[in-house]
Amino acid sequence: MKLIEREKLLVNQPGTVKIIPEERDDFWLLHKLIAPNDHVAAETSRKIHQSTGSGAAKKPIRVRFDMEVKITAVDYDENSSVIRLKGKNITTNSYANGGAFHTLEIEKNKPFYLSKKSWDEVSIDSLREGCKRTSGADMAVVLIKEELALLYLVGRSVTDLCASIDGNRSNVTKFYEDVFHAFRKHVDFDIIRCVMIAGPGTTKNEFRRHLLSESKRLRLKSIEENESQILVRNVCSVSKV
């Protein structure tokens, strides 16, 4: 997490910071940090309906603009690493009326401003610690058995369940394909240093072979070049929590 613009934050005093979340762990911290009555300003978008001079409707266009809201609720989606902030719009422009309720999304690598009327010591310390971290989730774990696979990203402060895939004994190939697609979606070897495929029986070994075979067929260099980092371990059982 980066702080781009900030004033000196003092305990029990107002202040504003500009933040860029960079890793999955940052969202876990931010959803604890942002609270009702805080102000958040970020870029958002909205579809605008236009009409021609004759009154006929044109195809709607999506416009992007800055909006600041006073937060009423914070919704954190762990699977997609997105924070949705519901609140009352306190800015007025040609696309949104002041006082109307709106939802802002905080996304990875997109900056936003956070303002508090009173920063407490815990919030200031949490923000500082979040910016000191050099890495977040640097390990992926695939827990797999017949008909079930769970994909986790493991970081210093949290463990995120990114995907849960149910399979079918009659179509093992489809099951492996679904796990493979989840792996491609969530495992970024620019960040992940090690992958652990674990489970009882032989399913873990079979999936590793499928993963490497498909990566070679599709010429996915990011996976091929990190083959030595994809390890297999035995565990007694795999189950949903």
N, C-alpha and C positions, 0 to 999 in steps of 0.2 A: 504494500500500500504506500502511495506517495502523497505527501502534502506539498502542493504546488505553491499556493499562496496562503499565508497564515499571519495572523497577528499574535502577539504574546498572549497566551491564555492564562487567566488568573482565576483562582478558586473563588466561586460565588460572584463572578463577574461575567458580563455578556462577551461574546466573541464569535468570530466566523472563521472557518477554515475551508480551503478548497482541496478536495480529496479525489484521488484516482485509485479505485480498487483494482488490484492486479491478479490476485490469486483467490482460490475458493475459500481459504481461511479468512480472507478479508471480509467476506460477506457475513460470516458467522459473527465476527467482531462488530461489524456495522449494524447488524440488526439488534444487537444489544445496546449499541451506543445511541442510535436514533430513537427519540421518544416523542410521544404526543406533545404538541405545542412548540416543538422545534420548527424552524423554518428550513426548507430545502429548496434550492434553486438548481435546475438542470434543464438540458435541452429535451424537448419532447416533440411529438408529432401528432397531427390530426388530419383526417380527411376533410377536405373542403368541397362542398357542392357548388358548382357554378351553373349559370344559365346563359344562353345566347341572347342576343338583342331581341329575338322574337319570343323569348320566354322558354324555349326548349332547353331541357336539362343537358348539360355537358357531362362527360365522364368525370367523376370526382378525382381531385388530385390530392396528394399527401404533402403537407408543408411542415417544415421543422421550425421551431421557435423556442425561445427561453421562457420558462415559467417558474414562479416561486409559489410554494404552497405552505400553509401552516398545517402541520401533520396532525391527523386525528387517529390514524391506525397504521401499523407496520406489519406487512405480510412478507415472510421470508420463505422462499421456495428452495429447499436444500438440493433438490435434484438438478435444477437448472441454474443454481447460483444467481438468482435474481431477487432483488428486494423491491417490492411494490409499496409505495407510500401513498396512502389516501389522505387527502386534505383539502382545505379550502384555498382556492386561488386568490392570492393577494396582489396579483399583477393584472393589468388590463391592457389588451391589445386587440387587433382586428380579428384574432382567431379565438380568443377566450375572454369571457366576461369575468370581472373581478367578483369575488364572493361565491362563484360556482364551485362545486366539488369536482376534483380531478384526481387522477392517479398518475404518479410519476414512477418510472422504472429506473432503478440503479443497476447498471450493467458493468461488466468487466471492461476495464480500460477506457471508461467514459467518465469524465470529470463531473463533479457536482459540488455545490456549496452547502455547508451545514452551519447553521447559526443557532446558538442557544442563548436564552436570556440569562442563564446562570450555569456555568460549567462547574460540576463538582469534581473533587479530587480523583475519584475513581474513573470518571470519564476521561479526564486529562491523561491519567496514567495509562489507560487502555489504548488511547489514541497513540501515545508515544511508543508503547510496546509493539503495537501493530505496525508502525513505521520502521521499527528496528529489525523486524524479522527479515531475514535474507531469503527464506524459502518457506513455502507452505506445504501442500501435499506433494511429497516427493516419492511416494510409493503407492503402487496399485496392487490390490489383492483380488484375485478371482477365486471365490469359493464355489466349487462345482461338483455336482454328482449327477446321476441320471435324473433328468427331468427338472433340474433346478440349478440356476447359476446366480450368484450374487457378486456384483462388482463394487468394490470399495476404493476410494482414494483416501490415503492415510497421511495426515499432516501432524504438525507439532501440537496443535490445540484441539483438532477435531478429526473424526473419522466419518466420512460421508458415504452413504449408500447411494451410488449413482444409478444403478440399474438392477432390476430383479427380473430374471427371465425364466418362465416356466416352459418346460419342454414336453415332449410326447415320445414314448418308447417306440411308437411306430414310425416316427420321422426324426431320427437322430440328426440327420444332415441339416434339416431346417433348424433344429435346436442350436447346433454349432454355428450356423450362419447368423442367427439372431445374437448369440453371444459375441461373435466376431464383430458384428456391426456396432454393438454397444462398446466393445473394446476400442474400435477405431474412433468412436465419437468422444470418449471420455479420457483416453490415455494419450497424453502428449509427451513424447520423449524429449522434448526441449525442457521439460520440467521434471518428469518422472525418471528416477534413477534406477528403480528396480521394480520388477513385476513378479508377484508370487502367485502361481496357480496351484491351488491346494484343494484336496478332497480325498474321500475314501476311494478305494478301487482303482480302476484304470481310466476312468473318464477324464481325469486331469491330464494324463499323458496324451490321450487321444485328442483332446481339445488343443493342446500345445502343438501337436503335429498339424492339425487343421489350420490353426492360426498362422504358422510359418509357411504352410503350403499355399494358402490363399494370399499371403503377403508377397510371396514370390511370384505367383500368377498375376497379381495386380501390380507388381513392381512397386510395392510400398517400401521404399528405402528406409523410412524412419523405423519400421519394425524389423526389417531384415538386418539392418546395421546394429540393432540392439538385441540380437538373438541371445547373446551370452548373458544379458540382464534379465531374461525371462526364465525364471526358475520354477521347479516343481517340488512340492512338498506334500507329504501325507498327513491328513487329519482324520480323526475318527468319524466325524459327522458334519453335515451341513444342513442348516435349517433356517427358516425365516424367523426373525425376532418378533 
